[in-house]
């Protein structure tokens, strides 16, 4: 016979209300009491029936995290910090990859709403505008993560992409590079990074040339092909800014195939500061995001919306940092 909340309360020597508060992460219960109840739950193999709670209109303590690309390691970092914070607050995370596909986005959202998840964190890119508007109209708790939609009344937590693009380009300019290319995908974040790139060039009295900006998919192979179009120019760039680390590494591969050494003949900088930066040779300079703080703030904001039904819209933007490694050097 499966144990009940009454069995847990009896063994713990507390009321059923106290056990319920611990299960639902409500009220002020001492850490000692919580640990005792959790231990008894484990020993008795008690599991709360979240489906029954959902059918009664209560929280299921599940949050959906939608990401656009499983190949990019930055999303593993996002998941780790969001999941760690979620568990601290009594919520589990369900992650789905959409592959930047509006049909996949719709399928995942529909299924997750049927399962009564309490809210959504949507990371970096979301193509299905109609579906996003529908979530807002239905007052489903949603927080955008690592991108923003200023035209929508929706909460967001992101890094300052404009400033990150400015910093990356300013670093290359400080190394005496004047002809600087950029590889980006067609996302709101990359558009802001490109805006920072062009602003840094103009601030230094340099021209932002259209043929130095190449838009492609956010895949390493596509970035390599895009970088090739720049490196095969007669008047090629001496430095390239990849709008994420995957793209920057694609640039390095394109350079290697053309027997160009990094950084002696081509400086390369990325964005995200993923673990890949220290694996490649030479190690990749990159723009670092405060990933832990971003993840914590995003899930705190969403849970606040779920539990307190907070309606005040927040758009939080955090500063990035420049991390200099061996892939950038003075123009020779």
N, C-alpha and C positions, 0 to 999 in steps of 0.2 A: 504494500500500500504506500502511495506517494505521501511524503511528509507535507504538512500544511503550515501556514503561517502561525497557527495556534501551537503546533508542535515546537516550532522554533522558539516562540515566546516562552513556552513552558521550560524548555531546557536552559534558555538564557536567563530565566528569572526576571523577565521584563514583560511589559504589556504588548499586546498585538499591535497597538498604535505605534509603539517605539520601533518594532520590527518593520512595520509598513513605512515609517519615515526613513529608516536606513535603506530599505529596498528602493524607495523612490527618491532618495537623496534630498529629503525635505527636513526642515526643522533643525534645531540645534541639538545634536547628539554628540556626546564626547567620543573622541577617537578610540578610547579604550573600549567603550560599549560597541562601537561600530565593528572594531576588529573581532570582538568576542562573537557578535552575531554573524559576521562573515565566516568565521571559522566554523561555527555550528552549522551554517548553511552548507558549507563545503563537506563537512563530515557526514551530514544527513542527505547530501546530494539534492538539496532543494533548489529548484529553478523557478523564478517567477514566470507566470503565464502572461507574456507581453501581448500575445494575440488577443486574449480575453480582455485585457485592459484597453486595447485599441478598439475592440468592438463596443466597449462601453463609452468610447469617446475620450478615454484617458491617454496619457503619454505612453508611447511604446519604448521610449528612451533609445531610439535609433535615429541617427542622422545620416543622410546620404551625402557623399562627396563625389561630385562628377568632375572628371578630368578629361582633357581632350586628347592626350597622347601618352600611352604607357611607355614609349621608348625613351622619353626624356626623364633622366634621373631626378630632376628637380621635384617631380611629383611624388617620388618615394619619400623625399625629405618633407614635403608638405604633409603627406599621410602620417608619417611618424609623429610629428609634433601635434597635429590635429587629433590623432588617435590617443596619444598620451594624455592630452588635456581633457579629451572627452571622457576617458576612463576615470580620471580624477573626479569628474563631476557626475559620474554614474551613467554616461551615455556610450553606446557602441557606435562604430562607424561602418557604414556600408559603402564601399567604393565601386564606381562604375566608370569604364572608359568609353568615351563617345566617338573617338577617332575623327573629331571635327565634322561629324555627319549629323545633319538635322533629323534624319529619320531615326538614327540610334538614340539621339537625345530624347525624342518624343517617346520611343519605346521604353527607355529606362525611366523617364519621369512617370509615365502611365503606370508601369509595374510598381514602382516605389510608392506612388500615391495609393495604390490598391493595398499595399502592405502597411499603409498608415504610418510611414516614417514621419517623424515630428518636424523635420525641416530639411533644407538643402543648402549645402555649400557648393557653389559652382565656380570651379577654378579656371582662370586664364582665358577661356574662350567658350562662347555659346552662340551657335549660329541661328537657332530657331527663335526668332524674335517674337513670333506669335505665341509660342508656348511660354516664354518668359513673361509676357504681358498677362497671360492667362493665370499664371501662378500668383502674380501680384493682385489681380482682380479677385482671386479666390482667397486672398489674405493668407497664403501659405508662407510660413517663415522662410525667407531666402536671404543669404548673404553671398555677394560676389567676392571671390578671393583672387588676388593678384591681377585684377582688372576692375574697371569701373564703367558705369553707364551714367554719365552726368545728366543725360536727357530723361532718365527714368527715376522715379521715386523709389530707389532700391538701395539697401545698405551695401557698403563695400569696404574691403580692407586691402590695401595694395601698397606697393613700393612706389616711390616717385620715379616713374619711368623716364619722364622728360629729363630730370636731373641726372639719372643714371646714364642716359645717352650723351648728355653734355659732358659728364665727367670722363667717360670713355674716350670721347673725341678730343677733349682738352688734354688728356694724358698723351695721346698720339701727337698732338700739335706741339706739346712741350718737348717732344723728342725730335723736333724739326721736320716732321712729316707735313707736307702740304697737300699732297694728292692722296686722299683717304677715301676708300670705298666702304660700302655698308651692305650687308646681306641681311634680309629681314623676311618675315612672313606677313601675311595680310591680317594682322590682329590689331586691336586697339592699343595694346601694350607696345607693340613694335612701332606703331605709328607715332606714339609719344616718344619713343627712343630715337626715331629718325628726326623728330622735331628738335630734340635736344642736340642731335648730331649737327643738323644744319645751323642751329643757333650758335653752337660753339665755333663752327667754321666762320660764320659771319662776324662773330665777336673778335676773331683773330684776323679779320680782314681778308679771309680766304673765300673763294666762291664755292657754293654747293652745286656741283654739276649733276644733272639728271642721270647721265650715263654711269655715274659712280654709285647709284642706288639700284640694287637688284632685289626684286620681290620674288620669293619662291615658297615652297612648302617647308615646314619646319622638320625636315628629315635630313640626316647627314649626307645621303647620296645626292639629294636635290641641292643642298648647300654647296657641295663639291662642284656640281655642274654650273651653278650660278657663279661661284667664285672663278671658275674657268673663264667665263665671259669677260670678267674684269682683268684677269691675269694675262689673257691673250690679246689685250689691247696694245697698240703700239706705244701709247703713253699710259702705261699701266699704273695703278696705285702702288705706293710703297708701304701702305698700311691698310688693313681691313678690319672693320668692326663687325663682328657677328652678333646679331641681336639676341642670341642665346648661346650657351656653350656648345650645344650640338652643332649649330651652324658654324661656329668658329673652328671647331675641329674639322668640319667639312672643308673649310678654307685651307687649313693646314695640309690636308690630304691633297687638295688640288695643287698647292705649292710644291709638295714633295714630288708629285708626278711630273712637274715641269722643272724639276731639279733646282728649285728656288729654296734657299735655306731660310729657316725662321729662327731668330729674328734678323739675321744679317742682311738678307735681301728683301724680306717682307715681315713687318710687325703685324701681329694678330692679337686682338682682344675680344673676349666673350662677355656674356652677361648671365648671371645666376650663381656663379661660383660653386658649381657642383663638385662632387668628388672626382669627376673626370678630369678636372683641371690639373690635379696632381699626378694623374696616371700617364697622360700624354707627354711626349718628349718633343720640344722643350715644354716645361710646365706652363700652363696657360694663364696669362693675366685675365682678370675678369672683374665684373661689377657684382659685389656681394649684396644679397638681400638679407634683412634680419628675419630669416625663415621661422625661427622659433617664436619670436614676438608676433609675427604676422599670423601664424597658425593659432596661437593662444588667443589673440584678439578676435579672430574670425569666429572661433567656436564659442567664446564667451559672449560675443555679440548675438550669435544665433540662439544660444540657450536662454539668454535674457529675453529675446523675442518670444521664445516658446513658453517660458514659465511665467513671465510677467506681461506677455502680450504687448511688449513695448512698441509704440508706433513712431517714435522719434527716429527719423532717418539719419544715419551716420555715414560719413565718407572719410575713412581714416587713411592717411597717406604717410608712409614711413620713409626715412632717408636711406639711400643705399651707401655702400662704401667701395672705394677703389682698392683692389688687391693686385699688387704688381708682382708678377713672376718673371719667367725667362723668355716669354714669347714676344716681348716688346723691347725695343732698344732704339738708340739714336740712329737717325737716317745717316747712311754712309755715302 
